[in-house]
Amino acid sequence: MGSGDVMRKRGLCHHASLRREPEHRGRSAGADAGAERVRALGMTEGAVRVAVHRLRQAFGVALRAEIAQTVADPGEVEDELVALQGILMR
């Protein structure tokens, strides 16, 4: 099962507004835009938070599965994840 299949199975592919954007602390224009997205989804803020949490978990599982297909030893998966994180954090 591919990562898209996992996300569809869990009902997490239904709206593009779940993309992660910079978090804003306190009330601001960003918070208002977030509230508009929640309303557009027809979900409560809590339900959106749970959906995003599950999406991140599903992505982690899918990423690990993809990396596992590229290494000879399953013990190398975590090392590859650390290397990938290092590259992305540059």
Phi and psi in degrees as GROMACS dihedral restraints (atoms count N, CA, C in turn):
[ dihedral_restraints ]
;  ai    aj    ak    al  type     phi  dphi    fc
    3     4     5     6     1   -76.8    20    10
    4     5     6     7     1   169.8    20    10
    6     7     8     9     1   -62.8    20    10
    7     8     9    10     1   -37.2    20    10
    9    10    11    12     1   -63.6    20    10
   10    11    12    13     1   -37.0    20    10
   12    13    14    15     1   -64.8    20    10
   13    14    15    16     1   -42.1    20    10
   15    16    17    18     1   -60.8    20    10
   16    17    18    19     1   -45.1    20    10
   18    19    20    21     1   -67.8    20    10
   19    20    21    22     1   -39.8    20    10
   21    22    23    24     1   -65.1    20    10
   22    23    24    25     1   -41.7    20    10
   24    25    26    27     1   -59.4    20    10
   25    26    27    28     1   -37.0    20    10
   27    28    29    30     1   -88.3    20    10
   28    29    30    31     1     2.6    20    10
   30    31    32    33     1    71.9    20    10
   31    32    33    34     1    33.2    20    10
   33    34    35    36     1  -107.4    20    10
   34    35    36    37     1     4.6    20    10
   36    37    38    39     1  -107.0    20    10
   37    38    39    40     1    28.1    20    10
   39    40    41    42     1   -95.0    20    10
   40    41    42    43     1    -5.2    20    10
   42    43    44    45     1  -160.3    20    10
   43    44    45    46     1   134.1    20    10
   45    46    47    48     1   -69.0    20    10
   46    47    48    49     1   -15.3    20    10
   48    49    50    51     1   -74.9    20    10
   49    50    51    52     1     0.0    20    10
   51    52    53    54     1   -82.9    20    10
   52    53    54    55     1     1.7    20    10
   54    55    56    57     1   -58.8    20    10
   55    56    57    58     1   143.7    20    10
   57    58    59    60     1   -78.9    20    10
   58    59    60    61     1   129.6    20    10
   60    61    62    63     1  -123.6    20    10
   61    62    63    64     1   165.6    20    10
   63    64    65    66     1   -53.2    20    10
   64    65    66    67     1   135.8    20    10
   66    67    68    69     1   -79.6    20    10
   67    68    69    70     1   143.3    20    10
   69    70    71    72     1  -115.9    20    10
   70    71    72    73     1   132.3    20    10
   72    73    74    75     1   -92.7    20    10
   73    74    75    76     1   137.7    20    10
   75    76    77    78     1    79.0    20    10
   76    77    78    79     1  -179.5    20    10
   78    79    80    81     1   -82.8    20    10
   79    80    81    82     1   129.7    20    10
   81    82    83    84     1  -156.3    20    10
   82    83    84    85     1  -177.4    20    10
   84    85    86    87     1   -60.6    20    10
   85    86    87    88     1   -35.5    20    10
   87    88    89    90     1   -62.9    20    10
   88    89    90    91     1   -39.8    20    10
   90    91    92    93     1   -66.1    20    10
   91    92    93    94     1   -39.8    20    10
   93    94    95    96     1   -64.3    20    10
   94    95    96    97     1   -40.4    20    10
   96    97    98    99     1   -64.4    20    10
   97    98    99   100     1   -38.3    20    10
   99   100   101   102     1   -62.8    20    10
  100   101   102   103     1   -40.9    20    10
  102   103   104   105     1   -64.3    20    10
  103   104   105   106     1   -36.7    20    10
  105   106   107   108     1   -64.8    20    10
  106   107   108   109     1   -41.0    20    10
  108   109   110   111     1   -63.4    20    10
  109   110   111   112     1   -41.7    20    10
  111   112   113   114     1   -60.1    20    10
  112   113   114   115     1   -45.6    20    10
  114   115   116   117     1   -62.3    20    10
  115   116   117   118     1   -40.8    20    10
  117   118   119   120     1   -63.3    20    10
  118   119   120   121     1   -31.4    20    10
  120   121   122   123     1   -77.8    20    10
  121   122   123   124     1   -17.7    20    10
  123   124   125   126     1    70.9    20    10
  124   125   126   127     1    29.6    20    10
  126   127   128   129     1  -125.2    20    10
  127   128   129   130     1   161.2    20    10
  129   130   131   132     1   -79.9    20    10
  130   131   132   133     1   163.0    20    10
  132   133   134   135     1   -59.2    20    10
  133   134   135   136     1   -41.3    20    10
  135   136   137   138     1   -61.9    20    10
  136   137   138   139     1   -41.0    20    10
  138   139   140   141     1   -65.4    20    10
  139   140   141   142     1   -37.2    20    10
  141   142   143   144     1   -66.1    20    10
  142   143   144   145     1   -42.8    20    10
  144   145   146   147     1   -60.1    20    10
  145   146   147   148     1   -42.3    20    10
  147   148   149   150     1   -64.7    20    10
  148   149   150   151     1   -42.9    20    10
  150   151   152   153     1   -61.7    20    10
  151   152   153   154     1   -42.5    20    10
  153   154   155   156     1   -65.6    20    10
  154   155   156   157     1   -41.5    20    10
  156   157   158   159     1   -59.2    20    10
  157   158   159   160     1   -46.0    20    10
  159   160   161   162     1   -66.0    20    10
  160   161   162   163     1   -36.8    20    10
  162   163   164   165     1   -62.4    20    10
  163   164   165   166     1   -43.5    20    10
  165   166   167   168     1   -64.0    20    10
  166   167   168   169     1   -41.1    20    10
  168   169   170   171     1   -62.4    20    10
  169   170   171   172     1   -45.8    20    10
  171   172   173   174     1   -62.6    20    10
  172   173   174   175     1   -38.8    20    10
  174   175   176   177     1   -63.5    20    10
  175   176   177   178     1   -43.4    20    10
  177   178   179   180     1   -60.1    20    10
  178   179   180   181     1   -43.3    20    10
  180   181   182   183     1   -63.4    20    10
  181   182   183   184     1   -46.0    20    10
  183   184   185   186     1   -65.3    20    10
  184   185   186   187     1   -41.1    20    10
  186   187   188   189     1   -63.3    20    10
  187   188   189   190     1   -45.4    20    10
  189   190   191   192     1   -61.1    20    10
  190   191   192   193     1   -40.6    20    10
  192   193   194   195     1   -64.0    20    10
  193   194   195   196     1   -41.7    20    10
  195   196   197   198     1   -64.7    20    10
  196   197   198   199     1   -44.6    20    10
  198   199   200   201     1   -64.6    20    10
  199   200   201   202     1   -38.9    20    10
  201   202   203   204     1   -59.0    20    10
  202   203   204   205     1   -28.4    20    10
  204   205   206   207     1   -76.7    20    10
  205   206   207   208     1   -11.9    20    10
  207   208   209   210     1  -106.2    20    10
  208   209   210   211     1    -5.5    20    10
  210   211   212   213     1  -114.8    20    10
  211   212   213   214     1   153.4    20    10
  213   214   215   216     1   -77.2    20    10
  214   215   216   217     1   -35.5    20    10
  216   217   218   219     1  -117.0    20    10
  217   218   219   220     1   126.7    20    10
  219   220   221   222     1   -55.9    20    10
  220   221   222   223     1   -25.0    20    10
  222   223   224   225     1   -67.6    20    10
  223   224   225   226     1   -12.4    20    10
  225   226   227   228     1   -85.3    20    10
  226   227   228   229     1   -10.5    20    10
  228   229   230   231     1   -58.5    20    10
  229   230   231   232     1   -48.7    20    10
  231   232   233   234     1   -62.7    20    10
  232   233   234   235     1   -39.0    20    10
  234   235   236   237     1   -61.4    20    10
  235   236   237   238     1   -41.1    20    10
  237   238   239   240     1   -65.3    20    10
  238   239   240   241     1   -39.4    20    10
  240   241   242   243     1   -63.3    20    10
  241   242   243   244     1   -41.5    20    10
  243   244   245   246     1   -63.3    20    10
  244   245   246   247     1   -42.8    20    10
  246   247   248   249     1   -64.0    20    10
  247   248   249   250     1   -42.0    20    10
  249   250   251   252     1   -62.6    20    10
  250   251   252   253     1   -43.8    20    10
  252   253   254   255     1   -61.2    20    10
  253   254   255   256     1   -41.6    20    10
  255   256   257   258     1   -59.7    20    10
  256   257   258   259     1   -40.9    20    10
  258   259   260   261     1   -66.8    20    10
  259   260   261   262     1   -44.2    20    10
  261   262   263   264     1   -70.6    20    10
  262   263   264   265     1   -23.4    20    10
  264   265   266   267     1   -86.5    20    10
  265   266   267   268     1    -3.8    20    10
